[in-house]
Amino acid sequence: MNAIQQERQPSRKPAPARLGRSDRSALGRWFWEIDRVLLLLVAVLISIGLIAVAAASPAAATRYSGGDVNFAPLHYFYRQMMWIMVAIPVMIGVSMLPKTTARRLSITGAIVFTILLVFVPIFGNEVNGARRWLGIGFAQFQPSEFLKPMFIVTIAWILSLREKDTTLPVVPLTGLLTAIVALLLMKQPNFGETIIFVAAWVMLLTLSGVSMRILGVLGAGGAAGVVLAYLFYPVATTRIDAFLFATGDTDTYQTDSALRTLTSGGLFGAGPGAGTRKFSLPEPHTDYIFSVIGEEFGLIACLAIALLYLFIVARVLIRLLHEEDSFTVFATAGLVCQFGLQALINMSVNVQIAPSKGMTLPFISYGGSSMVALSIGMGLLLAFTRKNPYLHRSPYVVKWSNRG
């Protein structure tokens, strides 16, 4: 009888693995420690970018196909999908690193990509009068894009050392490193990225608590630097003249076309694929993709994207309010502010309230180097903001939760 009952009883299958709080595997710990809201917001940005590149790709293909009839209208959309497939695993992989490993990786990367910057003006590929790329064909990459997040983490680490030894000359040392990078970037020339690096350094100095006297000296030096750049740096002269003193002799075609394209769609846009002014934009899939979004999806969509960037920056900074480790605060704040500043500059250029700088819109503009480098930066940011969900629980609650 017992044998018959055993045969009638259904066989018990092992329960499928669940990603619960009791899961202490590497993936389980990552899932519960990561800022899942931030990860979701980044995924939304990437999705918006894919739609925007699809909208801008026909215009870019028309401009850069060179008359090749076999050049697919969605060429840049397909390539962007490929880069996203590379970038997402990179971002997740970096975000799973322990903070110490992430810091060491960033410092090593900062050294490597700074050295590569030295070779860019010598061996770099010239595009639109500038040498910013290394490599050949499909293997080309932009060292300055990869250097940005690693440079910020390195500067944050150096500034955090002052807590252990107040005699360390961290301000002159970080200033020297920033000056070296700035000079190498201006040699390309790359004035926009130079502003990003210098602004990130000044922001980190402010966050680290340097005296107002030092900040005042830096402010005066920055103003003097802008004047000198205008007088002796042709790239800065051209762009400042075009922005402040636009006349019949000044080339403002790019920014004028961007503003006309952005506003032509009105509040709700002309509809996906229905834009026509985008075909007059010089870089519709990269620098001026925000204008393409305005034409096809409307000003409301542009406002929503701007608020999305603002929300990402605000969320990260709010999460730092209870952080006690100075390095984590400096690195995380620096990374998210650099991310937000890059988005702000790109959008400001598109609405003609800032000079043209040739800067991508994070996670939305087309570009392999930009997408992968931004994913590394966001992965570092996610790694530094990971929180142990059991850290502030009582021992009883931790014990009870681990029982499943």
C-alpha positions as CSV (number, residue, x, y, z in Angstrom):
1,M,0.0,0.0,0.0
2,N,2.8,2.4,0.9
3,A,4.4,1.6,-2.4
4,I,1.2,2.4,-4.3
5,Q,0.8,5.7,-2.5
6,Q,4.4,6.6,-3.3
7,E,3.7,6.0,-7.0
8,R,0.6,8.1,-6.9
9,Q,2.4,11.1,-5.3
10,P,3.7,13.6,-7.8
11,S,7.4,13.8,-8.0
12,R,8.8,16.9,-6.3
13,K,10.9,19.1,-8.7
14,P,13.5,21.4,-7.2
15,A,12.2,24.9,-6.9
16,P,13.6,27.3,-9.5
17,A,16.3,29.7,-8.3
18,R,14.9,33.0,-7.2
19,L,16.8,36.3,-6.9
20,G,15.6,36.8,-3.3
21,R,17.3,38.7,-0.5
22,S,18.5,35.4,0.8
23,D,20.5,34.7,-2.4
24,R,24.1,35.3,-1.5
25,S,25.6,34.6,-4.9
26,A,27.6,37.3,-6.7
27,L,24.6,38.0,-8.9
28,G,22.2,38.0,-6.0
29,R,24.3,40.4,-3.9
30,W,24.8,42.7,-7.0
31,F,21.0,42.8,-7.6
32,W,20.1,43.8,-4.1
33,E,23.0,46.2,-3.6
34,I,22.8,48.1,-6.9
35,D,20.7,51.2,-7.3
36,R,18.0,49.6,-9.4
37,V,16.2,52.8,-10.0
38,L,19.3,54.5,-11.4
39,L,19.9,51.4,-13.6
40,L,16.4,51.6,-14.9
41,L,16.8,55.3,-15.7
42,V,19.9,54.6,-17.7
43,A,18.1,51.9,-19.6
44,V,15.4,54.4,-20.4
45,L,18.0,56.8,-21.7
46,I,19.6,54.1,-23.9
47,S,16.2,53.2,-25.3
48,I,15.4,56.8,-26.1
49,G,18.8,57.0,-27.7
50,L,18.2,54.0,-29.9
51,I,14.9,55.6,-31.1
52,A,16.6,58.9,-31.7
53,V,19.4,57.4,-33.7
54,A,16.9,55.6,-35.8
55,A,15.2,58.9,-36.5
56,A,18.5,60.6,-37.3
57,S,20.1,57.8,-39.3
58,P,18.5,58.5,-42.7
59,A,19.8,62.1,-42.5
60,A,23.3,61.1,-41.5
61,A,23.3,58.3,-44.1
62,T,22.3,60.8,-46.8
63,R,25.1,63.2,-45.8
64,Y,27.9,60.7,-45.3
65,S,27.1,57.9,-47.8
66,G,29.2,59.5,-50.5
67,G,26.6,58.7,-53.1
68,D,26.8,55.0,-52.3
69,V,23.3,53.6,-53.2
70,N,24.0,50.5,-51.1
71,F,24.4,52.6,-48.0
72,A,21.4,51.6,-45.8
73,P,19.3,54.5,-44.4
74,L,19.4,52.8,-41.0
75,H,23.1,52.2,-41.1
76,Y,23.9,54.1,-38.0
77,F,20.9,52.6,-36.1
78,Y,22.2,49.1,-36.8
79,R,25.7,50.1,-35.6
80,Q,24.3,51.7,-32.5
81,M,22.5,48.5,-31.6
82,M,25.8,46.7,-31.9
83,W,27.6,49.2,-29.6
84,I,24.8,48.9,-27.1
85,M,25.2,45.1,-27.1
86,V,28.9,45.7,-26.2
87,A,28.3,48.6,-23.7
88,I,25.6,47.0,-21.5
89,P,27.7,44.0,-20.4
90,V,30.6,46.4,-19.9
91,M,28.5,48.6,-17.6
92,I,27.1,45.6,-15.6
93,G,30.5,44.0,-15.3
94,V,32.2,47.2,-14.0
95,S,29.3,47.8,-11.6
96,M,29.9,44.4,-10.0
97,L,33.5,45.2,-9.1
98,P,34.4,45.9,-5.4
99,K,35.1,49.5,-4.8
100,T,38.8,48.9,-4.2
101,T,39.1,47.1,-7.5
102,A,37.1,49.7,-9.4
103,R,39.4,52.4,-8.0
104,R,42.6,50.6,-8.9
105,L,41.2,49.9,-12.4
106,S,40.4,53.6,-12.9
107,I,43.9,54.8,-11.8
108,T,45.6,52.3,-14.1
109,G,43.2,53.3,-16.9
110,A,43.9,57.0,-16.3
111,I,47.6,56.5,-16.7
112,V,47.2,54.4,-19.9
113,F,44.8,56.8,-21.6
114,T,46.8,59.8,-20.7
115,I,49.8,58.3,-22.4
116,L,47.6,57.5,-25.4
117,L,46.6,61.2,-25.5
118,V,50.2,62.1,-26.1
119,F,50.2,60.0,-29.4
120,V,46.8,61.4,-30.7
121,P,48.2,64.6,-32.3
122,I,51.0,62.5,-33.8
123,F,49.3,59.3,-35.1
124,G,45.7,60.3,-34.7
125,N,43.2,60.3,-37.6
126,E,42.1,63.7,-38.7
127,V,38.3,64.3,-38.9
128,N,36.9,67.7,-39.6
129,G,40.2,69.4,-39.0
130,A,40.8,67.7,-35.6
131,R,42.9,64.7,-34.5
132,R,41.0,63.0,-31.7
133,W,41.0,59.3,-32.8
134,L,43.5,56.5,-32.7
135,G,43.2,53.2,-34.6
136,I,42.3,52.1,-38.1
137,G,38.8,51.6,-39.6
138,F,36.4,49.8,-37.3
139,A,39.0,49.7,-34.4
140,Q,39.1,53.5,-34.0
141,F,38.5,54.9,-30.5
142,Q,38.7,58.3,-28.8
143,P,41.1,58.2,-25.8
144,S,39.7,61.3,-24.2
145,E,36.2,59.7,-23.9
146,F,37.6,56.8,-21.9
147,L,39.9,59.0,-19.8
148,K,37.1,61.2,-18.4
149,P,35.6,58.8,-15.8
150,M,39.0,57.3,-14.9
151,F,40.5,60.8,-14.5
152,I,37.7,61.9,-12.1
153,V,38.1,58.8,-10.0
154,T,41.9,59.3,-9.9
155,I,41.6,62.9,-8.8
156,A,39.0,61.9,-6.2
157,W,41.4,59.3,-4.8
158,I,44.3,61.8,-4.6
159,L,42.1,64.4,-2.8
160,S,40.8,61.8,-0.4
161,L,44.4,61.1,0.7
162,R,44.5,64.5,2.5
163,E,42.4,62.9,5.3
164,K,45.3,60.6,6.1
165,D,48.0,63.2,5.7
166,T,47.1,66.9,5.7
167,T,50.6,67.9,4.5
168,L,50.2,66.2,1.1
169,P,50.2,68.8,-1.7
170,V,47.0,67.4,-3.3
171,V,45.8,70.7,-4.8
172,P,49.1,71.4,-6.8
173,L,49.4,67.7,-7.7
174,T,45.8,67.4,-9.1
175,G,46.2,70.8,-10.7
176,L,49.4,69.7,-12.5
177,L,47.6,66.5,-13.8
178,T,44.6,68.5,-15.0
179,A,46.9,71.0,-16.8
180,I,48.7,68.2,-18.6
181,V,45.5,66.7,-19.8
182,A,44.1,70.1,-20.8
183,L,47.2,70.9,-22.9
184,L,47.0,67.5,-24.6
185,L,43.3,68.0,-25.4
186,M,43.9,71.5,-26.7
187,K,46.6,70.2,-29.0
188,Q,44.0,68.0,-30.8
189,P,42.2,70.6,-30.6
190,N,39.3,69.6,-28.3
191,F,38.2,72.7,-26.4
192,G,34.9,71.3,-25.2
193,E,36.5,68.3,-23.5
194,T,39.1,70.6,-21.9
195,I,36.2,72.5,-20.3
196,I,34.7,69.3,-18.9
197,F,38.0,68.2,-17.4
198,V,38.8,71.5,-15.8
199,A,35.2,72.0,-14.5
200,A,35.3,68.5,-12.9
201,W,38.6,69.3,-11.2
202,V,37.3,72.6,-9.8
203,M,34.1,70.9,-8.6
204,L,36.1,68.2,-6.8
205,L,38.3,70.8,-5.2
206,T,35.2,72.6,-3.9
207,L,33.7,69.4,-2.6
208,S,36.9,68.5,-0.8
209,G,36.8,71.7,1.2
210,V,39.6,73.8,-0.1
211,S,39.7,77.4,1.1
212,M,37.8,80.2,-0.6
213,R,41.1,81.9,-1.3
214,I,42.2,79.0,-3.5
215,L,38.9,78.9,-5.3
216,G,39.1,82.7,-5.8
217,V,42.6,82.3,-7.3
218,L,41.3,79.5,-9.6
219,G,38.3,81.6,-10.6
220,A,40.6,84.5,-11.6
221,G,42.9,82.1,-13.4
222,G,40.0,80.6,-15.3
223,A,38.8,84.0,-16.4
224,A,42.3,84.9,-17.6
225,G,42.6,81.5,-19.3
226,V,39.4,82.2,-21.3
227,V,40.8,85.6,-22.4
228,L,44.1,84.1,-23.4
229,A,42.4,81.3,-25.3
230,Y,40.3,83.8,-27.1
231,L,43.4,85.8,-28.1
232,F,45.8,83.0,-28.9
233,Y,43.8,79.8,-29.5
234,P,42.1,79.9,-32.9
235,V,39.5,77.3,-32.1
236,A,38.3,79.3,-29.1
237,T,38.4,82.5,-31.1
238,T,36.2,81.1,-33.8
239,R,33.6,79.7,-31.6
240,I,33.4,82.6,-29.2
241,D,33.1,85.0,-32.1
242,A,30.4,82.9,-33.7
243,F,28.5,82.9,-30.4
244,L,28.9,86.4,-29.1
245,F,29.6,88.5,-32.2
246,A,27.6,86.8,-34.9
247,T,27.8,88.8,-38.1
248,G,27.5,88.2,-41.8
249,D,31.1,87.0,-41.9
250,T,30.7,84.6,-39.0
251,D,29.8,80.9,-39.7
252,T,26.8,80.1,-37.5
253,Y,25.3,77.6,-39.9
254,Q,25.5,74.7,-37.5
255,T,23.9,76.3,-34.5
256,D,21.3,78.2,-36.5
257,S,20.3,74.9,-38.3
258,A,20.1,73.1,-35.0
259,L,17.7,75.7,-33.4
260,R,15.5,75.8,-36.5
261,T,15.3,72.0,-36.6
262,L,14.6,71.7,-32.9
263,T,11.7,74.2,-32.9
264,S,10.2,73.2,-36.2
265,G,8.3,70.3,-34.6
266,G,6.4,72.4,-32.1
267,L,5.2,70.9,-28.9
268,F,4.4,67.4,-30.1
269,G,6.7,67.0,-33.2
270,A,6.2,66.1,-36.8
271,G,6.1,62.3,-36.0
272,P,8.7,59.6,-36.2
273,G,10.5,59.7,-39.6
274,A,8.5,62.7,-40.7
275,G,11.2,65.3,-40.1
276,T,12.7,67.2,-43.0
277,R,15.0,69.8,-41.5
278,K,17.2,67.2,-40.0
279,F,18.7,66.6,-43.5
280,S,20.3,70.0,-43.2
281,L,22.1,69.3,-40.0
282,P,25.9,68.6,-40.2
283,E,25.9,66.0,-37.4
284,P,22.3,64.9,-36.9
285,H,23.1,61.6,-35.2
286,T,25.8,62.9,-32.8
287,D,26.2,66.5,-31.8
288,Y,22.7,67.7,-32.9
289,I,20.6,64.6,-32.1
290,F,18.7,66.7,-29.5
291,S,17.4,68.9,-32.4
292,V,16.3,65.8,-34.3
293,I,14.3,64.7,-31.2
294,G,12.7,68.2,-31.1
295,E,11.6,68.1,-34.7
296,E,10.2,64.6,-34.7
297,F,9.0,64.2,-31.1
298,G,8.4,67.7,-30.0
299,L,9.6,70.2,-27.4
300,I,7.8,68.2,-24.7
301,A,10.0,65.2,-25.4
302,C,13.1,67.4,-25.2
303,L,11.9,68.7,-21.8
304,A,11.3,65.2,-20.6
305,I,14.8,64.2,-21.5
306,A,16.3,67.2,-19.8
307,L,14.3,66.3,-16.6
308,L,15.5,62.7,-16.9
309,Y,19.1,63.8,-16.8
310,L,18.3,66.2,-13.9
311,F,16.6,63.3,-12.0
312,I,19.6,61.0,-12.4
313,V,22.0,63.7,-11.1
314,A,19.7,64.5,-8.1
315,R,19.1,60.9,-7.2
316,V,22.9,60.1,-7.0
317,L,23.7,63.3,-5.0
318,I,20.8,62.5,-2.5
319,R,22.1,59.0,-2.0
320,L,25.5,60.5,-1.0
321,L,24.0,62.5,1.9
322,H,24.6,59.6,4.3
323,E,27.9,58.5,2.8
324,E,30.9,58.8,5.2
325,D,33.8,57.7,3.0
326,S,35.3,60.8,1.4
327,F,36.7,58.9,-1.6
328,T,33.2,57.5,-2.4
329,V,31.6,60.9,-2.1
330,F,34.3,62.6,-4.3
331,A,34.3,59.9,-7.0
332,T,30.5,59.5,-7.2
333,A,29.7,63.2,-7.2
334,G,32.4,63.9,-9.8
335,L,31.2,61.1,-12.1
336,V,27.5,62.2,-12.0
337,C,28.3,65.9,-12.3
338,Q,30.6,65.2,-15.3
339,F,27.7,63.2,-16.8
340,G,25.2,66.0,-16.1
341,L,27.5,68.7,-17.4
342,Q,28.1,66.9,-20.7
343,A,24.4,66.6,-21.2
344,L,23.8,70.3,-20.3
345,I,26.5,71.5,-22.7
346,N,25.1,69.4,-25.6
347,M,21.5,70.6,-25.0
348,S,22.7,74.2,-24.5
349,V,24.5,74.1,-27.9
350,N,21.3,72.8,-29.6
351,V,19.2,75.6,-28.2
352,Q,21.9,78.2,-29.0
353,I,22.8,79.3,-25.5
354,A,26.3,78.0,-25.6
355,P,29.0,77.9,-28.4
356,S,29.3,74.8,-30.5
357,K,31.6,72.3,-28.9
358,G,31.2,69.0,-30.7
359,M,30.0,67.0,-27.6
360,T,27.7,64.0,-27.6
361,L,24.5,63.7,-25.6
362,P,25.1,60.9,-23.0
363,F,23.6,57.5,-24.0
364,I,21.5,59.1,-26.7
365,S,24.0,60.3,-29.4
366,Y,25.5,57.7,-31.8
367,G,29.1,56.6,-31.2
368,G,31.0,53.6,-30.2
369,S,33.7,55.3,-28.1
370,S,31.1,57.5,-26.4
371,M,28.7,54.7,-25.6
372,V,31.3,52.3,-24.2
373,A,33.1,55.0,-22.3
374,L,29.9,56.3,-20.8
375,S,29.0,52.7,-19.8
376,I,32.3,52.4,-18.0
377,G,31.6,55.7,-16.2
378,M,28.1,54.6,-15.2
379,G,29.4,51.2,-14.2
380,L,31.9,52.9,-11.8
381,L,29.1,55.2,-10.5
382,L,26.9,52.1,-9.8
383,A,29.8,50.3,-8.2
384,F,30.5,53.2,-5.8
385,T,26.8,53.7,-4.9
386,R,26.2,50.0,-4.0
387,K,24.6,49.6,-0.6
388,N,24.4,46.5,1.6
389,P,20.7,46.0,2.2
390,Y,21.4,44.4,5.6
391,L,23.8,47.1,6.8
392,H,21.3,49.1,8.9
393,R,19.2,46.2,10.1
394,S,19.1,44.7,13.6
395,P,20.8,41.3,14.0
396,Y,17.3,39.7,14.6
397,V,16.0,41.1,11.3
398,V,19.1,39.9,9.4
399,K,18.8,36.4,11.0
400,W,15.1,36.2,10.2
401,S,15.5,37.5,6.6
402,N,18.3,34.9,5.9
403,R,15.8,32.1,6.9
404,G,14.0,32.8,3.5
